[in-house]
Amino acid sequence: MDVFQIEGPVRLRGHVDVNGSKNASLPIMAATLLAPGRSTLIGVPVLADISVFKKLIEQLGCPVERQEDGALAIDATKIDNPVGPYDIVRQMRASVCILGPLLARCGRVEVSMPGGCAIGDRPIDLHLLGLRQLGAQIHLKAGYVIAEAPQGLKGASIFLGGPFGSTVLGTANVMMAAVLAKGRTIIESAACEPEVADLAHCLNAMGARVSGIGSPRLTIDGISHLHPVQYRVIPDRIEAGTFMAAAAMTGGEVHIGHCRTDDMMAVVDRLRNIGVTVETNGDGCTVAAGERLVPADITTQPYPGFPTDLQAQFMALLAMADGNSVVVEKIFPDRFMHVAELTRMAANLRKEGSAVLVAGVKRLIAAPVMASDLRASAALVIAGLAAEGTTTVNRVYHIDRGYERIEERLNRIGAKITREEGGTV
Ligand code: EPZ
């Protein structure tokens, strides 16, 4: 199992490009299953999570090939086995987003029920509620969700809000099922995340009729079949935000290419409050640290609010601010595995329910730390860049799930990270 040795402190300077979005790519890969034939996706990053999803699609009977030009070709001509097995779903919960497209295309699907995960309880009740309202019969057998719609699906008006607001993959699943349903579907309280909008654009490029894209009310007029597509996924706003936090935290100045700041207004707003300059230019932006890091409060919310997927990285940043900040997590109230690890690096953090009080310190001190989930690991890496000494981040496979060769890309802008084999399991 690989570890990172991170020497700090460093000051990041230079240019880094953002890759295609992992969380847009996964549901879009699932969407290609709706249309018989070969679809080609451009910009899908090379990540562990994408490999898991590729395996999942292949075992359905659809060959997936990474072409020489880097595009991902998925041949969904035939689907022999509409099953998402336990072995794959337990590796990656996003596997659940094959439910909607396979139900719509094959009239039956079995997917292992995802269990708990490091960031908290993650039920799929809203996914199932939406599919039931489209006419699916759903039951649970031996840990598998079995959904059937032998007569096809029928459009419906569906309220998809839950106790924590909208659901990203739930909206994706129901939208993908509804595009082939008879009649009109309205999804109210739909997730507005740019990744959901990107999926809707891809579906429309396949011939679907989805409107209200990017708003909480999606209208979907069902059609009888879709065609394969060539589609480019959007850049990863969470990767962009991670680079922004790293630049700010190291007192650096970094130009971030392929960065859609329009999709990141809450993040840019918080950075500016923290005293960081963000200037949009061309298809990217320049992020420059100010004289000092000013404390700021952050509350995570569904889009367009501040994303939960950047909460850990911004907590690391605020840990070095000149005063006290409060970070409140409203999407996954238990998503705080990084708190204890950052504390090992001399951050002054106190967890109170779903909030963390951050008392800024002048310096972080390197320590051996353990990555627990993807974004918590990213927070530890950027803390390591700013900390004094050599930080060892164990279990970096978590970070490889969502960031492509992050150490090489950060090293090109001034980081000193080496990847070594071994480390604490
Ligand atoms: C997506 O997960 C992302 N994953 C997550 O990114 C991200 O943290 C999350 O959205 C929130 O933005 C992918 O896109 C692959 P949700 P998802 O359904 O769709 C509750 C990362 O680090 N809920 O929007 O599974 C749920 O418990 C990952 O890249 C229900 O109550 O999240 C949570 O409190 C991790 N019932 C809230 O809704 C449901 O049926 C939002 O979850 C579904 C969700």
Boltz pocket constraint, residues with backbone or C-beta under 6 A from the ligand:
constraints:
  - pocket:
      binder: B
      contacts: [[A, 22], [A, 23], [A, 24], [A, 26], [A, 94], [A, 119], [A, 121], [A, 122], [A, 123], [A, 124], [A, 125], [A, 126], [A, 127], [A, 128], [A, 162], [A, 163], [A, 164], [A, 165], [A, 166], [A, 167], [A, 168], [A, 169], [A, 170], [A, 191], [A, 195], [A, 308], [A, 309], [A, 330], [A, 331], [A, 332], [A, 374], [A, 375], [A, 402]]
      max_distance: 6.0
